[in-house]
Amino acid sequence: MEQEFNPEVLEQLRRLKEKYAALGQDLAAYLEGLYHADFTNYWDYIHLDTLLSLQTPRTNFPDEKIFIIYHQITELYFKLCLNEYEMIGNDPHITLSMLLMRIKRINRYFENLIDSFDVMVDGMDPKQFLQFRMALMPASGFQSVQFRMIEICSTDLRNLTDQEKRKTLGLEITHDEMMGCIYWKAGATEIETGTKTLTLLQFEHKYTDFLIKHAQEFKDKNVWLMVKRLPEHDQNNPKLIRQLKELDSNVNVNWPLMHYKSAVRYLQNEQGTLAATGGTNWRQYLPPKFQKRIFFPEIWSEKELEEWGKGWVEKVLEDL
């Protein structure tokens, strides 16, 4: 009987028998199940029919579907990024090569998003957008919890707190205090009254406990702390520094600037500036030169920190 199988197949059977025997399982039963199992096909494997059914516009404007699909694509890319962050944070023996590989992947995902954002900037009819957006209130991209998770996975929580509040609280700021003055709260707070918008209230109601737990989990395994676990000569590796700078720039400068460019395109005209659907004060919130949100301030020069985002903002405005 064994002569019917070539040596490679027999070796695979032997390995399978060892695997299932170690688990107290009968290989023959599993082979019987494999015999009756149907072949895997592409559409079932990626749940294609379900995926293509997830676009449910709230209006009859055709371009709303573009808006929905691009945001769904964005969230899938964020999920790819978070998979890499998990691999980095959960690696008990992180190496330079492993860290470089995974940060490069994250940068590639963000670069794809940034390069494709013209779908949002120029890919919709402005008249349609300004009409269907009114049916989306108070929903906003501000409410993307995966983006907040990416920020928390990248750096010490202190670097995500409001700059002025950080100065007031000083070096003894606690984890809970840092979460309480996280920078993005100001982005969805009415400037004149200081009142939280419904967008922020809904987001906090749904995700506050989850994000506190997530921040606690990555307190000791965010990217920057994983870098600091490397031998000192690896921490200063030029390729690693370059990738960290690219990550900082992609997430904290280029990505928000694409949103700023889109907001200017659709929400600003000769008559004035329109409010975002979530009530975010986007003119102050999106430009990186105002927020100066920086994951890895230690790797940038004083001049680079001082000029953070200024040149990029000017270039974006010139291109409009």
C-alpha positions in Angstrom: 0.0 0.0 0.0 2.8 2.4 0.9 4.2 2.0 -2.6 1.2 4.0 -3.9 2.6 7.1 -2.3 5.9 8.9 -3.1 8.3 9.5 -0.2 7.2 13.2 0.1 3.6 12.2 0.7 4.6 9.5 3.2 6.7 12.0 5.1 3.8 14.4 5.3 1.5 11.7 6.6 4.1 10.7 9.2 4.3 14.3 10.4 0.5 14.7 10.5 0.3 11.5 12.5 2.8 12.8 15.1 0.9 16.1 15.3 -2.5 14.6 15.9 -1.2 11.9 18.2 0.4 14.5 20.5 -3.1 16.0 20.8 -4.8 12.7 21.4 -6.5 12.8 18.0 -7.0 10.2 15.4 -5.4 11.2 12.0 -7.7 8.8 10.1 -10.8 10.8 11.3 -9.3 14.1 10.1 -8.4 12.6 6.7 -12.0 11.3 6.4 -13.1 14.9 7.1 -10.7 16.2 4.5 -12.1 13.7 1.9 -15.6 15.1 2.3 -14.6 18.8 2.6 -15.3 21.0 -0.5 -12.6 22.9 -2.2 -11.9 26.5 -1.0 -12.8 29.2 -3.5 -11.8 32.8 -3.6 -15.2 34.4 -3.1 -16.0 32.3 0.0 -12.5 32.6 1.5 -12.6 36.5 1.5 -16.4 36.6 2.0 -16.7 38.6 -1.2 -20.5 38.7 -1.3 -20.7 40.0 2.2 -17.9 42.5 1.6 -19.6 44.0 -1.4 -22.9 44.3 0.4 -21.5 46.5 3.2 -22.1 49.8 1.3 -25.5 51.2 2.4 -25.8 54.9 1.4 -28.2 57.1 3.3 -29.1 59.2 0.2 -29.5 58.7 -3.6 -26.5 60.7 -4.5 -24.2 58.3 -6.5 -20.9 59.7 -5.1 -21.9 58.8 -1.5 -20.9 55.3 -2.4 -17.4 56.5 -3.2 -17.3 58.2 0.2 -18.3 55.0 2.0 -16.0 52.6 0.1 -12.9 54.8 0.5 -13.5 55.0 4.3 -13.9 51.2 4.5 -10.7 50.8 2.5 -9.0 53.1 5.0 -10.2 51.1 8.0 -8.9 47.9 6.4 -5.5 49.5 5.9 -5.6 50.6 9.6 -6.3 47.0 10.5 -3.2 45.9 8.6 -1.2 48.5 10.5 -2.5 47.3 13.8 -1.6 43.7 12.9 2.0 44.9 12.6 1.9 46.9 15.8 0.6 43.7 17.6 3.5 41.7 16.2 6.0 44.4 17.3 4.6 44.7 20.8 4.2 41.0 21.4 7.7 40.0 20.3 9.7 39.1 23.5 13.0 39.2 21.6 12.6 42.0 19.2 15.5 42.5 16.8 16.5 45.4 14.5 15.7 43.4 11.4 12.2 42.5 12.7 11.4 46.0 13.8 12.6 47.4 10.5 10.5 45.0 8.5 7.3 45.7 10.4 7.7 49.5 10.5 8.4 49.5 6.7 5.1 47.6 6.3 3.2 50.2 8.3 4.8 53.0 6.3 3.8 51.3 3.1 0.2 51.0 4.2 0.1 54.7 5.1 1.8 55.7 1.8 -0.8 53.8 -0.1 -3.6 55.6 1.7 -1.9 59.0 1.3 -1.3 58.4 -2.4 -4.9 57.3 -2.9 -6.5 60.2 -1.0 -7.1 62.1 -4.2 -10.2 59.8 -4.4 -11.5 62.0 -1.6 -10.0 65.3 -2.6 -11.0 65.3 -6.3 -13.0 62.1 -6.8 -16.4 63.3 -5.8 -18.7 65.9 -7.2 -18.6 68.9 -4.7 -22.3 69.6 -5.1 -23.2 66.0 -4.3 -20.8 65.9 -1.3 -22.2 69.1 0.2 -25.7 67.6 0.0 -25.3 64.0 1.1 -22.9 65.0 3.9 -25.9 66.6 5.7 -27.4 63.1 6.1 -24.3 61.8 7.9 -24.3 64.2 10.9 -22.8 63.9 13.4 -20.7 61.0 12.0 -17.1 62.0 11.3 -13.8 60.3 10.4 -12.7 61.8 13.7 -14.5 58.8 15.2 -12.1 56.2 13.8 -11.0 54.2 16.8 -8.5 52.3 14.8 -6.6 55.5 14.1 -6.5 56.3 17.8 -5.2 52.8 18.5 -2.4 53.3 16.0 -1.4 56.5 17.7 -1.3 54.8 21.1 0.6 51.9 19.7 3.3 54.2 18.3 4.5 56.3 21.2 4.5 57.2 24.9 1.0 58.5 25.8 2.6 61.7 27.0 3.3 62.6 23.3 -0.4 62.4 22.6 -1.5 64.8 25.3 -2.5 68.4 24.7 0.7 70.5 24.8 -0.5 73.2 27.1 -2.1 70.8 29.6 1.1 68.7 29.5 3.1 71.7 30.6 0.7 72.5 33.3 0.6 68.9 34.7 4.4 68.6 34.5 6.4 65.4 34.6 4.3 63.7 37.3 1.3 63.3 35.1 -0.5 60.0 35.6 -1.8 57.6 33.0 -5.4 58.5 33.7 -4.6 62.2 33.5 -2.9 61.7 30.2 -5.9 59.9 28.8 -8.1 62.8 30.2 -6.2 65.4 28.3 -5.6 63.5 25.1 -5.0 65.9 22.2 -8.0 64.8 20.0 -10.6 66.0 22.5 -9.9 69.6 21.5 -10.5 68.7 17.9 -14.2 68.0 18.6 -14.9 70.8 21.1 -16.7 74.0 20.2 -14.1 76.8 20.3 -16.4 79.5 21.6 -18.1 77.6 24.4 -15.7 74.8 25.1 -18.6 72.4 24.9 -18.0 68.8 23.6 -19.7 68.1 20.3 -22.1 65.2 19.9 -19.4 63.6 17.8 -17.0 63.5 20.7 -19.6 62.5 23.2 -20.7 59.6 21.1 -17.1 58.5 20.5 -16.2 58.7 24.2 -19.4 56.8 25.2 -18.5 54.0 22.9 -14.7 53.8 23.2 -13.4 55.4 26.3 -13.1 52.2 28.4 -11.7 50.3 25.4 -9.0 53.0 24.7 -8.0 53.2 28.3 -7.5 49.4 28.3 -5.6 49.6 25.0 -3.4 52.4 26.2 -2.6 50.4 29.4 -1.7 47.4 27.2 0.7 49.3 25.1 2.2 51.4 27.9 5.2 49.1 27.9 5.2 47.8 24.4 4.6 50.8 22.1 7.0 51.2 19.1 9.2 53.7 20.9 9.7 51.5 23.9 10.4 48.5 21.7 13.1 50.6 20.0 14.6 51.4 23.3 14.9 47.7 24.1 17.3 47.2 21.2 21.1 47.3 21.8 22.2 51.0 21.8 24.0 50.7 18.4 20.8 49.3 16.9 18.7 52.1 18.3 20.8 54.6 16.3 20.8 52.6 13.1 20.3 55.0 10.2 17.8 52.8 8.4 15.7 52.5 11.6 15.8 56.3 12.2 14.7 56.9 8.7 11.8 54.5 9.0 10.8 56.1 12.3 10.9 59.6 10.8 8.8 58.4 7.9 6.2 56.9 10.3 6.1 60.1 12.2 5.7 62.1 9.1 3.1 59.8 7.5 0.8 59.6 10.4 1.2 63.0 11.9 1.8 65.2 8.9 1.0 63.7 5.5 -2.2 61.9 6.6 -3.9 64.8 8.4 -2.8 67.2 5.6 -4.6 65.1 3.0 -7.7 65.5 5.2 -7.0 69.2 5.4 -6.7 69.5 1.7 -10.0 67.7 1.2 -11.7 69.9 3.8 -10.4 73.1 2.1 -11.6 71.7 -1.3 -15.1 71.0 -0.1 -15.8 73.2 2.9 -14.1 76.5 2.1 -15.3 78.9 -0.6 -15.7 82.6 -1.3 -18.6 82.8 1.1 -16.7 81.4 4.0 -15.9 78.2 5.8 -18.5 75.4 6.4 -18.5 73.3 9.5 -17.5 69.6 9.3 -20.3 67.0 9.8 -19.0 66.2 13.3 -18.5 69.8 14.3 -14.8 69.5 14.5 -12.8 72.7 14.3 -10.9 71.3 11.4 -9.0 74.5 10.5 -7.2 74.3 13.9 -7.3 70.6 14.4 -6.0 69.2 11.1 -2.9 71.3 10.3 0.1 69.6 12.0 1.9 72.9 12.6 -0.8 73.7 15.2 -1.0 70.3 16.9 2.7 69.4 16.7 1.8 65.9 17.4 5.1 64.0 17.2 5.7 60.3 18.1 9.4 60.3 18.4 10.6 63.9 19.3 14.0 62.5 20.4 15.1 61.7 16.8 14.3 65.2 15.4 16.5 68.2 15.6 15.3 71.4 17.4 14.9 73.2 14.1 12.8 70.3 12.7 10.6 70.3 15.8 10.2 74.1 15.6 9.2 74.0 11.9 7.1 70.8 12.3 4.5 70.7 9.5 4.8 74.3 8.4 6.4 73.7 5.0 4.0 70.8 4.3 0.9 73.0 5.0 2.2 75.8 2.7 2.8 73.3 -0.1 -0.7 71.8 0.2 -2.3 75.2 0.1 -0.2 76.2 -3.0 -1.4 73.1 -4.8 -5.1 73.9 -4.3 
